[in-house]
Amino acid sequence: MPYENLIYEKKDHIGLVTINRPPANSWSLAAMEELESILGETEKDPEIRVILLTGAGEKCFSAGMDVADATKNPGLGAKGRDLWRRVDRFEKPIVAAINGHALGGGLELALSCHFRIMADSPKARIGLTELNLGIIPGWGGTQRLYRIIGKARALDMILFSKRLDAREALAIGLVHQICAPETLLAEAREFAGALAKRPPIAVTSVLKAITAGIYEGLDQGLAMEAEGAKVVAASQDAIEGFTAFFEKREPVFTGK
């Protein structure tokens, strides 16, 4: 179905979602509802194995909340918090291709994704800058940032509203890959394509186990890992994996 705020394209087991609200690609209630719809669609679509998320234009991945829209929709803050949580817990990998600034809620969305690839642009910066306005990150930034880069660095970024360029972000593990702006989407597609070739049932089982450990604790994570091990052992993909190993060829996984 067509969307007004997002562009959704499907190709080679990858669902490409483009935030199409330039120049800032900020999040309105309507845009969030569209993302909810896309997530619901991709959850049920066996052909989609990876989601690639980026922003339209060259200036911004996303600058966060649409403040004007928030004045008309007081529930926008809670909506963003719940939706970014859904992204974080999604059972298919989501890759953020950060094409420009990712600030405030925009970085919080990228933090919710499983992987982050950033354009090494001279002007692009990422940061949680809410304290400059006398407010705090409200879409999960206080929780997810320190889990990725550590408590002290996260506090330094948040309390001083620091903005990092791509190389600084890479150095502290905030993004896991950087590339030239003109090759960002191609390299992100290549990475997503490699993910899409991995066994889908096993990928989902790993994501579920890690998510359970983060949200529910070590014991629940281990229980989910044990459950996943049983599921994959009974899959056709496991048979294909072992067969390909003994036949000395690349496996072709079907998600069955």
N, C-alpha and C positions, 0 to 999 in steps of 0.2 A: 504494500500500500504506500502511497506517496505521503511524505511528511513535509511540514512547512519549516521546521527549525533544524532538522537533521536530514542528512542524506544517507540512505542505506543501500549498499551494493553487495551482491554475493558473487564470489568467484573462487574456484579452486579450494573449496572447503573453508574459505575465509569470509567472514562478514565484516565489511568495512563500514564503520560509522563515522561520518564527518559532522562535526558541530558546525552548522551553517548559519551562524549569526554574527558575521564579521561587522566591525573589525575586532570586537572584544570577545566574541563567542561566549557571551555570558549566559547563565542559566535562568530561564523563566520557568514558570509553572508548566506552560505548554510544552516547552522543550523537555522538561523532566518526564512529563507524561508520555512523550514520544519515545524517550529512551526506555521507559518501563515497557512500552509496547514491543520495542525491538528486542529487549532482553527476553520477554515472554515468548516471542516468536523463535528466537535462536535456541532457547532451552528445548523446544520441541522439534527442532529441525535437525535430523541426523546428518544432513549434508554439511552443516556448519560445525566446524571443530574448533575454530579460533575466532575471536573478535579483535579487530584492529580499530582503535579509536584515535581520531586526530581532529584537528581544527581546520576550518576553511581559511584561506588566505595565508599570508606569511608573517603576520604580526603576532597573533595569539593562538595558542592551543585553547586556553580559556582563562578569562580574568575573574571567573567565579560567579557570584550571585548577581542577577540583574536587579539592582537596587530599586529601580523604578517599578518593576513588576512586583517586588517584595512588598512595597507599600500598599499594593492592591490585593495581595495574597499573603496574609499574615502567617499562613501555614507553610510558606516556602522553605523556611529554615528547617523545620522538622522533616519536610519532604526530602530535602537534600541529604540530611543525615541518614534517613532510612534507605534512600536509593543508593548512596555511595556504599552503604553497608551491604546492600544486595550485590553490587559490583564486586566488592571484596570477597564475598562468599560464593561468587558464581562458580559453577561446576565445569565451565569450559574456560580455557586461558583467555585473558583479556590483556592486550598489549597496547600501551599508550605510546603513540608516535607524537612526541611533543615538538610541534613545528614552530613555536614561538613562546611568548610569555605564558607561564602557568602560575597564576597568582591566586592567593586566597583559596576559595572553593575550587578553582581550577586545578591547583596543585593537590588539593585534598582528593579530587577525583583521580588524578594520576597516581597518588599514593595508594588508592584502592585497587588499582589495576595490578595484575600479577607481574608485569614487566614494564619498564620505562626506557624508551629510546628517544634521545633528544638531539635536535638540530644544533650543531655547533655554530650558531649565528652570533655575530659580534654584539647584537642588541638583545638577544633573547635572555630572559632571566626567570628564575623560578623562586618562589618564596611564599611564606605564610605571613602576610603583611597586615593582618587585621589590627594589631595593637596600635598601628599608626592612627587608627580611627577610634581608639579607645574601646575596642571590642576584642573578642578572642576568636580563634578558629572554632567553628561550630559544626563542621561536617566531618568530624573524625580526625582532624589534623593533630590534636594534642595526643592522640593515642597511636596513630599509625606512624607518624614521623619518627618518634623515638625508637620504635621497634625496628626501623630501617637503619637509622644512622646513630643511634645511641642517645642516652638521656642528655648529656651535656651539650652535644652539638645541636640537638633538637631545641633545647631551651635557648641556646645562643641564637639560633635562627628565628625562633618565635618571639622571644622577648625583645630582640633588637630589630625585628622585621627585616632581616637580612635577605637580600636577593642574590642568588648565585648564578653564574654563567654555566654553560654546559660542562666545561672542564673542571670547574670547582665541584659541580654536582657529581660528576663521575668519580672524582678523587675520594669522596666520602661515601660512595655507594648509593647515593640518592637516585641516580640513573645507572643502568648497567651497560649502556652503550651510547656512544655519540657518533655523529656522522655529519658530512657536509649537508647544508640545507637542501641543496638540489637533489641529493640522493636519499633523503630521509624516507620517503614513502616506499621507494624501491627496496631499501635495506630492511625496513620494517616488514614489508611484504615477504621478503626472503626469509626473515626470522619466523614470521607467522606461518609461512609455508612449511618450514622445517618442523615446527610444532605440529602442524596439521598431519604430518606423516607419522607421528608417533601413535601408539595404540590408544584410541579414544577412551576405551573403558578403563585402562590403566591410568591414563592422564586424569580422568575424573576421580578415580579412587584416591590418587595422590592428593589432589586438591581438597577433597572431602576430609581426608585424614589430617592434613595440615591445618585446615580451617577449624576442625573440631579441637585440635590441640591449642590453637590460639584463643578461641572463644570459650571453650569448655574445660580446658586443662589437659595435662599430660595423659591421665588415665583414659579419658574419653578419646583422645587422639590415638592412643595405642589400640583401643577397642575398634575404632573406625579403620585403622590400618589392618587389623586382623580380619575384619569383615571384608575389606577390599581385596585382601589376598585370596580369600575364598572365591570371590566373584570373578577375579581375573583368571584364576586357575581353571575355572570351568568354561572359559571363553574360547571361541574359535581363534581369536587373535593370539592366545597363548600357544595353541597348536601351530599356527602359522609362524610365530616367532621361533619356536624350537626347530620346526622343519627347515626354515630358512637358514638357521644357524648351522645345522648339519649339512645342508646343501650348499653352504657357502655362498649365499646370495642375499640381497636386500629383502627384508620382509615387506609384504603389502598388507597393511592392517585395514580391516573393514568396519571395525566397531561392533563386531558381533561375538 
